[in-house]
Amino acid sequence: MSEQSRLPSSVLPLVVVIVLSCLAVGLLATPALAGDGATIFEVHPDEVDADAGETITVDIIVNEHGDLHANGIDALSFDLEYDADVLTATEVEHGSMLAAGDDDATVDGMTDIDDDAGVVTVSQQREPSGDGARGRESAATVTFEIDDDAEPASEPLEIVDASATLVSSDYPQTAVEFDGTVHVEGGDETDDGESGDGVDDVPDGVTIADDADIDSSADDGGGGQTESAGEDPVPGFAVGAAVVTLLATLLVIASRRFQ
């Protein structure tokens, strides 16, 4: 009886593999709990044609689908960089995105224009946080004046250091930034005519939906909330499923060794 019940030394590596696999599953679950998916920041419109001396406005649109439990974001921030030799930022207005889904919610934040450096800074909080904001709406509107003596040029409007945080997490979401371009007096003759859609800047592993899918939540009732937020795939689910399958296989092998 003692020989049959004793654990063979050859099984020890198998036990170690099982324990390590369990730890791996736990680690894979952490990112999914910390933040599901990505928050998209985009300059809208992404292409603006303007003349010297003209005043233009652009919106910074934020698109957030929330986590698997329909929690949205309650804080966001970003910088918008521009060429101060050609453009002058004159005004920044907070948008309604962060208040989406709650008629009693307000946007509390700060804006700063550093025209010497060519940077507009926006930082916002949702008050009260509630379930957070979901949807695709304007987070801020920025007004620019184009220099009277500006020559033909294509000037980028670049979103940098973008950040958004779910109400259910202390960790910021992955931020995907889509820049814009202002074509002054027809644009620079050396401009290659690219659309500036920012697709090449999307981080590895992040899939961006088609425009039609993004826009579908913009005009929904209930302040831009999207009904499909809970249908997003769980980050790391495929890898986690593979690990679980491996564990099951190892357990079957172990059970047969002791029969």
C-alpha positions as a Markdown table, in Angstrom:
| # | Residue | x | y | z |
|---|---|---|---|---|
| 1 | Met | 0.0 | 0.0 | 0.0 |
| 2 | Ser | 2.8 | 2.4 | 0.9 |
| 3 | Glu | 4.5 | 1.9 | -2.5 |
| 4 | Gln | 1.3 | 2.6 | -4.4 |
| 5 | Ser | 0.4 | 5.7 | -2.5 |
| 6 | Arg | 3.9 | 7.2 | -2.6 |
| 7 | Leu | 4.3 | 10.1 | -5.0 |
| 8 | Pro | 7.0 | 9.2 | -7.7 |
| 9 | Ser | 9.8 | 11.7 | -8.0 |
| 10 | Ser | 9.2 | 11.8 | -11.8 |
| 11 | Val | 5.8 | 13.5 | -11.1 |
| 12 | Leu | 7.4 | 16.5 | -9.3 |
| 13 | Pro | 8.2 | 18.4 | -12.5 |
| 14 | Leu | 4.6 | 17.9 | -13.5 |
| 15 | Val | 3.4 | 19.4 | -10.2 |
| 16 | Val | 5.7 | 22.4 | -10.7 |
| 17 | Val | 4.3 | 23.0 | -14.2 |
| 18 | Ile | 0.7 | 22.9 | -12.9 |
| 19 | Val | 1.5 | 25.4 | -10.1 |
| 20 | Leu | 3.2 | 27.8 | -12.5 |
| 21 | Ser | 0.4 | 27.5 | -15.0 |
| 22 | Cys | -2.1 | 28.5 | -12.2 |
| 23 | Leu | 0.0 | 31.5 | -11.4 |
| 24 | Ala | 0.1 | 32.5 | -15.1 |
| 25 | Val | -3.7 | 32.4 | -15.3 |
| 26 | Gly | -3.9 | 34.8 | -12.3 |
| 27 | Leu | -1.4 | 37.2 | -13.9 |
| 28 | Leu | -3.3 | 37.1 | -17.2 |
| 29 | Ala | -6.5 | 38.1 | -15.4 |
| 30 | Thr | -4.9 | 41.2 | -13.8 |
| 31 | Pro | -4.9 | 43.3 | -17.0 |
| 32 | Ala | -8.5 | 42.4 | -17.8 |
| 33 | Leu | -9.5 | 43.6 | -14.3 |
| 34 | Ala | -7.4 | 46.7 | -14.5 |
| 35 | Gly | -8.8 | 48.0 | -17.7 |
| 36 | Asp | -10.8 | 46.4 | -20.6 |
| 37 | Gly | -9.8 | 47.7 | -24.0 |
| 38 | Ala | -8.6 | 51.2 | -25.0 |
| 39 | Thr | -9.8 | 54.8 | -24.9 |
| 40 | Ile | -9.6 | 56.6 | -28.3 |
| 41 | Phe | -8.6 | 60.3 | -28.5 |
| 42 | Glu | -9.1 | 61.9 | -32.0 |
| 43 | Val | -8.8 | 65.3 | -33.5 |
| 44 | His | -12.1 | 66.1 | -35.4 |
| 45 | Pro | -12.1 | 66.9 | -38.2 |
| 46 | Asp | -8.8 | 65.3 | -38.9 |
| 47 | Glu | -8.2 | 67.5 | -41.9 |
| 48 | Val | -8.9 | 71.3 | -41.9 |
| 49 | Asp | -8.4 | 73.6 | -44.9 |
| 50 | Ala | -7.9 | 77.3 | -43.9 |
| 51 | Asp | -6.5 | 80.6 | -45.1 |
| 52 | Ala | -4.0 | 82.9 | -43.5 |
| 53 | Gly | -5.7 | 85.0 | -40.9 |
| 54 | Glu | -8.7 | 82.6 | -40.5 |
| 55 | Thr | -10.1 | 81.3 | -37.2 |
| 56 | Ile | -10.8 | 77.6 | -36.9 |
| 57 | Thr | -12.0 | 75.2 | -34.2 |
| 58 | Val | -11.4 | 71.5 | -33.7 |
| 59 | Asp | -12.9 | 69.0 | -31.3 |
| 60 | Ile | -11.0 | 66.4 | -29.3 |
| 61 | Ile | -13.3 | 63.4 | -29.5 |
| 62 | Val | -13.0 | 60.7 | -26.9 |
| 63 | Asn | -14.4 | 57.3 | -27.6 |
| 64 | Glu | -14.8 | 54.9 | -24.6 |
| 65 | His | -16.8 | 51.7 | -24.5 |
| 66 | Gly | -16.3 | 50.9 | -20.8 |
| 67 | Asp | -15.4 | 47.7 | -19.1 |
| 68 | Leu | -17.2 | 44.4 | -18.9 |
| 69 | His | -19.4 | 45.6 | -16.1 |
| 70 | Ala | -20.6 | 48.8 | -17.9 |
| 71 | Asn | -18.3 | 51.0 | -15.9 |
| 72 | Gly | -17.0 | 54.1 | -17.8 |
| 73 | Ile | -14.2 | 56.6 | -17.2 |
| 74 | Asp | -14.3 | 59.4 | -14.6 |
| 75 | Ala | -11.0 | 61.1 | -15.5 |
| 76 | Leu | -9.1 | 62.1 | -18.6 |
| 77 | Ser | -6.3 | 64.3 | -19.7 |
| 78 | Phe | -4.2 | 65.1 | -22.8 |
| 79 | Asp | -1.9 | 67.6 | -24.4 |
| 80 | Leu | -2.5 | 69.0 | -27.9 |
| 81 | Glu | 0.7 | 70.2 | -29.6 |
| 82 | Tyr | 0.8 | 72.6 | -32.5 |
| 83 | Asp | 3.2 | 75.0 | -34.4 |
| 84 | Ala | 3.1 | 78.3 | -32.5 |
| 85 | Asp | 4.8 | 80.1 | -35.4 |
| 86 | Val | 1.7 | 79.4 | -37.5 |
| 87 | Leu | -1.2 | 78.8 | -35.1 |
| 88 | Thr | -2.3 | 80.6 | -31.9 |
| 89 | Ala | -4.6 | 78.8 | -29.5 |
| 90 | Thr | -7.1 | 81.4 | -28.2 |
| 91 | Glu | -9.7 | 79.4 | -26.3 |
| 92 | Val | -10.4 | 75.9 | -24.9 |
| 93 | Glu | -13.9 | 74.8 | -23.9 |
| 94 | His | -14.7 | 71.6 | -22.0 |
| 95 | Gly | -17.0 | 69.2 | -23.8 |
| 96 | Ser | -19.7 | 66.9 | -22.5 |
| 97 | Met | -18.1 | 63.6 | -23.0 |
| 98 | Leu | -17.1 | 63.0 | -19.4 |
| 99 | Ala | -20.6 | 63.8 | -18.2 |
| 100 | Ala | -22.3 | 61.3 | -20.6 |
| 101 | Gly | -25.0 | 59.0 | -19.2 |
| 102 | Asp | -26.0 | 61.1 | -16.1 |
| 103 | Asp | -27.9 | 64.4 | -16.3 |
| 104 | Asp | -26.6 | 65.3 | -12.9 |
| 105 | Ala | -23.0 | 64.7 | -13.7 |
| 106 | Thr | -20.7 | 67.7 | -14.5 |
| 107 | Val | -17.2 | 68.1 | -15.9 |
| 108 | Asp | -14.8 | 69.7 | -13.5 |
| 109 | Gly | -11.4 | 70.4 | -15.0 |
| 110 | Met | -8.6 | 72.8 | -16.0 |
| 111 | Thr | -7.2 | 74.0 | -19.3 |
| 112 | Asp | -3.9 | 75.7 | -20.0 |
| 113 | Ile | -2.5 | 77.4 | -23.1 |
| 114 | Asp | 1.2 | 77.6 | -23.4 |
| 115 | Asp | 1.5 | 79.5 | -26.7 |
| 116 | Asp | 5.2 | 79.9 | -26.5 |
| 117 | Ala | 5.6 | 76.1 | -26.4 |
| 118 | Gly | 2.6 | 75.4 | -28.7 |
| 119 | Val | 0.8 | 73.2 | -26.2 |
| 120 | Val | -2.8 | 73.1 | -25.0 |
| 121 | Thr | -3.3 | 71.0 | -21.8 |
| 122 | Val | -6.7 | 69.6 | -20.7 |
| 123 | Ser | -7.4 | 67.7 | -17.5 |
| 124 | Gln | -10.9 | 66.7 | -16.5 |
| 125 | Gln | -12.8 | 64.9 | -13.7 |
| 126 | Arg | -16.4 | 63.7 | -13.7 |
| 127 | Glu | -18.4 | 64.8 | -10.7 |
| 128 | Pro | -19.9 | 62.7 | -9.2 |
| 129 | Ser | -18.0 | 59.7 | -10.6 |
| 130 | Gly | -21.1 | 57.4 | -10.6 |
| 131 | Asp | -20.8 | 54.6 | -13.2 |
| 132 | Gly | -18.4 | 56.7 | -15.3 |
| 133 | Ala | -18.9 | 58.0 | -18.9 |
| 134 | Arg | -19.2 | 55.8 | -22.0 |
| 135 | Gly | -19.7 | 56.8 | -25.6 |
| 136 | Arg | -18.2 | 58.9 | -28.3 |
| 137 | Glu | -18.4 | 62.7 | -27.7 |
| 138 | Ser | -16.4 | 65.8 | -27.6 |
| 139 | Ala | -14.2 | 66.2 | -24.6 |
| 140 | Ala | -12.9 | 69.7 | -25.6 |
| 141 | Thr | -13.2 | 72.3 | -28.3 |
| 142 | Val | -10.0 | 74.3 | -29.2 |
| 143 | Thr | -10.0 | 77.5 | -31.1 |
| 144 | Phe | -7.0 | 78.6 | -33.2 |
| 145 | Glu | -6.1 | 81.7 | -35.1 |
| 146 | Ile | -3.9 | 81.3 | -38.1 |
| 147 | Asp | -1.1 | 83.9 | -38.6 |
| 148 | Asp | -1.9 | 86.6 | -41.1 |
| 149 | Asp | 1.4 | 86.1 | -42.8 |
| 150 | Ala | 1.3 | 82.3 | -42.8 |
| 151 | Glu | 2.7 | 80.7 | -45.9 |
| 152 | Pro | 1.3 | 77.5 | -47.5 |
| 153 | Ala | 1.9 | 74.7 | -45.0 |
| 154 | Ser | 0.4 | 71.5 | -43.5 |
| 155 | Glu | 0.6 | 71.8 | -39.8 |
| 156 | Pro | 0.0 | 68.8 | -37.5 |
| 157 | Leu | -2.2 | 68.9 | -34.4 |
| 158 | Glu | -0.8 | 66.1 | -32.3 |
| 159 | Ile | -2.5 | 64.6 | -29.2 |
| 160 | Val | 0.2 | 63.4 | -26.7 |
| 161 | Asp | 0.2 | 62.1 | -23.2 |
| 162 | Ala | -3.5 | 61.1 | -23.4 |
| 163 | Ser | -4.8 | 59.3 | -20.4 |
| 164 | Ala | -8.2 | 58.0 | -19.2 |
| 165 | Thr | -9.2 | 56.1 | -16.0 |
| 166 | Leu | -12.1 | 53.8 | -15.4 |
| 167 | Val | -14.2 | 54.3 | -12.2 |
| 168 | Ser | -13.5 | 50.7 | -11.4 |
| 169 | Ser | -9.7 | 50.9 | -11.6 |
| 170 | Asp | -6.7 | 52.8 | -10.4 |
| 171 | Tyr | -4.9 | 52.1 | -13.6 |
| 172 | Pro | -5.2 | 54.2 | -16.8 |
| 173 | Gln | -6.6 | 52.7 | -19.9 |
| 174 | Thr | -4.6 | 52.2 | -23.0 |
| 175 | Ala | -4.8 | 55.4 | -25.0 |
| 176 | Val | -4.9 | 55.5 | -28.8 |
| 177 | Glu | -4.3 | 58.9 | -30.3 |
| 178 | Phe | -5.4 | 60.1 | -33.8 |
| 179 | Asp | -3.9 | 63.4 | -34.8 |
| 180 | Gly | -5.1 | 66.0 | -37.2 |
| 181 | Thr | -3.7 | 68.4 | -39.8 |
| 182 | Val | -4.4 | 72.0 | -40.7 |
| 183 | His | -3.7 | 72.8 | -44.4 |
| 184 | Val | -2.9 | 76.5 | -44.6 |
| 185 | Glu | -3.4 | 78.2 | -48.0 |
| 186 | Gly | -3.7 | 74.8 | -49.7 |
| 187 | Gly | -1.0 | 73.1 | -47.7 |
| 188 | Asp | 2.7 | 72.5 | -48.2 |
| 189 | Glu | 3.7 | 71.6 | -51.7 |
| 190 | Thr | 5.8 | 68.8 | -50.3 |
| 191 | Asp | 2.7 | 67.3 | -48.5 |
| 192 | Asp | 2.3 | 63.7 | -49.6 |
| 193 | Gly | -1.5 | 63.8 | -49.4 |
| 194 | Glu | -1.8 | 61.2 | -46.7 |
| 195 | Ser | -5.0 | 61.3 | -44.9 |
| 196 | Gly | -3.4 | 61.5 | -41.4 |
| 197 | Asp | -5.8 | 58.9 | -40.0 |
| 198 | Gly | -3.2 | 57.8 | -37.5 |
| 199 | Val | -3.6 | 54.1 | -38.2 |
| 200 | Asp | 0.2 | 53.5 | -38.3 |
| 201 | Asp | 0.3 | 54.8 | -34.7 |
| 202 | Val | -2.0 | 52.2 | -33.2 |
| 203 | Pro | -0.1 | 50.1 | -30.6 |
| 204 | Asp | 0.5 | 46.4 | -31.3 |
| 205 | Gly | -2.4 | 44.3 | -30.1 |
| 206 | Val | -5.0 | 47.0 | -30.3 |
| 207 | Thr | -7.8 | 46.7 | -32.9 |
| 208 | Ile | -9.7 | 49.8 | -33.8 |
| 209 | Ala | -13.3 | 49.4 | -35.0 |
| 210 | Asp | -14.5 | 50.8 | -38.3 |
| 211 | Asp | -15.8 | 54.4 | -38.2 |
| 212 | Ala | -19.4 | 53.1 | -38.6 |
| 213 | Asp | -19.0 | 51.1 | -35.4 |
| 214 | Ile | -17.5 | 54.0 | -33.5 |
| 215 | Asp | -20.1 | 56.4 | -34.6 |
| 216 | Ser | -23.0 | 54.1 | -33.7 |
| 217 | Ser | -22.8 | 55.1 | -30.0 |
| 218 | Ala | -22.5 | 58.8 | -30.6 |
| 219 | Asp | -26.2 | 59.6 | -30.8 |
| 220 | Asp | -27.7 | 56.8 | -28.6 |
| 221 | Gly | -30.2 | 57.8 | -26.0 |
| 222 | Gly | -29.0 | 58.1 | -22.4 |
| 223 | Gly | -26.2 | 60.5 | -23.0 |
| 224 | Gly | -24.2 | 58.6 | -25.6 |
| 225 | Gln | -24.0 | 55.3 | -23.7 |
| 226 | Thr | -23.4 | 52.3 | -25.9 |
| 227 | Glu | -25.4 | 49.1 | -25.4 |
| 228 | Ser | -22.6 | 47.0 | -26.9 |
| 229 | Ala | -20.0 | 47.8 | -24.2 |
| 230 | Gly | -20.4 | 44.4 | -22.5 |
| 231 | Glu | -19.8 | 42.6 | -25.7 |
| 232 | Asp | -16.1 | 43.5 | -26.1 |
| 233 | Pro | -13.8 | 40.5 | -25.9 |
| 234 | Val | -11.9 | 40.0 | -22.7 |
| 235 | Pro | -8.2 | 41.0 | -23.1 |
| 236 | Gly | -6.0 | 37.9 | -22.8 |
| 237 | Phe | -8.9 | 35.5 | -23.0 |
| 238 | Ala | -7.5 | 33.4 | -25.8 |
| 239 | Val | -4.2 | 33.0 | -23.9 |
| 240 | Gly | -6.0 | 32.2 | -20.7 |
| 241 | Ala | -8.1 | 29.6 | -22.4 |
| 242 | Ala | -5.0 | 27.9 | -23.8 |
| 243 | Val | -3.5 | 27.8 | -20.3 |
| 244 | Val | -6.6 | 26.2 | -18.9 |
| 245 | Thr | -6.6 | 23.6 | -21.7 |
| 246 | Leu | -3.0 | 22.8 | -20.9 |
| 247 | Leu | -3.9 | 22.4 | -17.2 |
| 248 | Ala | -6.7 | 20.0 | -18.0 |
| 249 | Thr | -4.4 | 17.9 | -20.2 |
| 250 | Leu | -1.7 | 17.8 | -17.5 |
| 251 | Leu | -4.3 | 16.7 | -14.9 |
| 252 | Val | -5.6 | 13.9 | -17.2 |
| 253 | Ile | -2.0 | 12.7 | -17.7 |
| 254 | Ala | -1.3 | 12.8 | -13.9 |
| 255 | Ser | -4.5 | 10.9 | -13.1 |
| 256 | Arg | -3.6 | 8.1 | -15.5 |
| 257 | Arg | -0.1 | 7.8 | -14.0 |
| 258 | Phe | -1.6 | 7.0 | -10.6 |
| 259 | Gln | -4.2 | 4.5 | -11.8 |
